[in-house]
Every structure is written in C-alpha cells, then in structure tokens.
Amino acid sequence: MDSYAIVNASGRQLWVEENRFYDLNKLALQVGDTFSLNQILLVKQNGVLEIGKPFLEGKYIIEAKVLRHLSGSKIRVYKMRPKKKTRKTFGFRPKLTRVYISSICKVGASKSTCYL
C-alpha cells in the first residue's frame, strides 16, 4: 500500500505506516488500549499528498494500539575535565511504549477505503 503519514507524537516527528509498530516515549496508557494520533503533519494516500499548516485538523484519523511497555537500550554518558583528573560516567535506559498503527483513514470514509 502507498499510504504513510508524518505525525508529531511523544515530542518527535515520526514517519508512520499502517500495520507497523513504533517505539514512543512512555505513554500513560494500559496495554491493549487504543488511541488516535491527532497531530498529523502530512498524509500520502493513493498518490494524493496533503500537507497541514501546521496540522491537518480533523481530516484524518490515525488509530494506534498499545502493544507493551519496555526499556530502551542503555545510553552511556561520559564526562571528563582535562588536566583536572575529574571523570564521571553515568547512564540510563529510557522507558518506551511500543504502539501498533492499525489504520490511516480519512474522516467520513467507509471502512473498505480505510485500509484496516
């Protein structure tokens, strides 16, 4: 299918496609919850490209489902002050939520044209 969108989610702009999963910063939702992404910047469906200024308000619905919560890979930070013998290493694992994009659908379109 030739359908994708660019959305603003979790403080980042993501290129999302249907029937794929993405990792976002942790969301306060339960596993299995469905929600819609409403800050849509760009949508391309069936060769038609629509660009928002800045968002496409109320024209499209992007349905997503929470698959699970997980921890990302460890990020190490190393700080050193030269000639002072001061070194500090610390790290963390970001908390993430894996979401599944089930559909990108135009508002008012029938279920058969929504690519579910």
C-alpha positions as semicolon CSV with decimal commas, in nm:
position;residue;x (nm);y (nm);z (nm)
1;M;0,000;0,000;0,000
2;D;0,110;0,350;-0,076
3;S;-0,005;0,506;0,249
4;Y;0,204;0,688;0,509
5;A;0,186;0,987;0,739
6;I;0,419;1,212;0,934
7;V;0,290;1,277;1,285
8;N;0,404;1,468;1,589
9;A;0,400;1,217;1,875
10;S;0,584;1,196;2,203
11;G;0,793;1,506;2,131
12;R;0,922;1,376;1,797
13;Q;0,812;1,375;1,436
14;L;0,767;1,022;1,307
15;W;0,707;0,874;0,964
16;V;0,437;0,612;1,027
17;E;0,288;0,347;0,802
18;E;-0,006;0,114;0,851
19;N;0,042;-0,232;1,002
20;R;0,376;-0,145;1,163
21;F;0,485;-0,081;1,520
22;Y;0,687;0,209;1,662
23;D;0,852;0,288;1,996
24;L;0,746;0,615;2,159
25;N;0,839;0,772;2,490
26;K;0,636;0,610;2,769
27;L;0,264;0,685;2,747
28;A;0,027;0,670;3,045
29;L;-0,192;0,403;2,882
30;Q;-0,257;0,037;2,958
31;V;-0,154;-0,250;2,731
32;G;-0,430;-0,310;2,477
33;D;-0,566;0,047;2,484
34;T;-0,639;0,210;2,151
35;F;-0,596;0,579;2,084
36;S;-0,572;0,815;1,790
37;L;-0,286;1,040;1,689
38;N;-0,425;1,384;1,610
39;Q;-0,118;1,598;1,536
40;I;-0,081;1,493;1,172
41;L;0,163;1,696;0,963
42;L;0,144;1,513;0,629
43;V;-0,052;1,226;0,474
44;K;0,001;1,044;0,144
45;Q;-0,269;0,803;0,031
46;N;-0,331;0,668;-0,319
47;G;-0,086;0,914;-0,475
48;V;-0,253;1,216;-0,313
49;L;-0,029;1,422;-0,083
50;E;-0,184;1,653;0,177
51;I;0,027;1,886;0,390
52;G;-0,100;2,062;0,701
53;K;-0,028;2,419;0,807
54;P;0,098;2,305;1,059
55;F;-0,152;2,020;1,120
56;L;-0,427;1,853;0,920
57;E;-0,711;1,939;1,159
58;G;-0,995;1,687;1,156
59;K;-0,927;1,545;0,809
60;Y;-0,761;1,215;0,902
61;I;-0,768;0,966;1,188
62;I;-0,466;0,752;1,271
63;E;-0,562;0,464;1,500
64;A;-0,293;0,314;1,725
65;K;-0,289;0,034;1,982
66;V;-0,052;-0,008;2,279
67;L;0,132;-0,340;2,248
68;R;0,364;-0,324;2,552
69;H;0,588;-0,112;2,770
70;L;0,963;-0,172;2,758
71;S;1,303;-0,026;2,837
72;G;1,525;0,100;2,557
73;S;1,893;0,027;2,513
74;K;2,131;0,173;2,768
75;I;2,269;0,518;2,695
76;R;2,611;0,592;2,845
77;V;2,727;0,946;2,920
78;Y;3,094;1,012;2,996
79;K;3,215;1,348;3,119
80;M;3,579;1,435;3,166
81;R;3,754;1,757;3,257
82;P;4,101;1,753;3,103
83;K;4,402;1,817;3,327
84;K;4,183;1,801;3,641
85;K;4,158;1,421;3,685
86;T;3,779;1,450;3,703
87;R;3,579;1,179;3,529
88;K;3,216;1,083;3,560
89;T;3,024;0,805;3,388
90;F;2,652;0,755;3,416
91;G;2,380;0,608;3,206
92;F;2,013;0,529;3,186
93;R;1,760;0,318;2,997
94;P;1,470;0,519;2,856
95;K;1,118;0,389;2,923
96;L;0,931;0,328;2,597
97;T;0,586;0,225;2,479
98;R;0,550;0,010;2,168
99;V;0,245;0,107;1,960
100;Y;0,092;-0,055;1,653
101;I;-0,052;0,171;1,381
102;S;-0,365;-0,009;1,264
103;S;-0,512;0,242;1,017
104;I;-0,471;0,578;0,847
105;C;-0,821;0,681;0,748
106;K;-0,983;0,990;0,603
107;V;-1,269;1,122;0,819
108;G;-1,602;1,017;0,672
109;A;-1,455;0,740;0,456
110;S;-1,607;0,394;0,457
111;K;-1,434;0,104;0,629
112;S;-1,338;-0,053;0,296
113;T;-1,130;0,251;0,199
114;C;-0,961;0,286;0,539
115;Y;-0,705;0,008;0,481
116;L;-0,773;-0,168;0,811
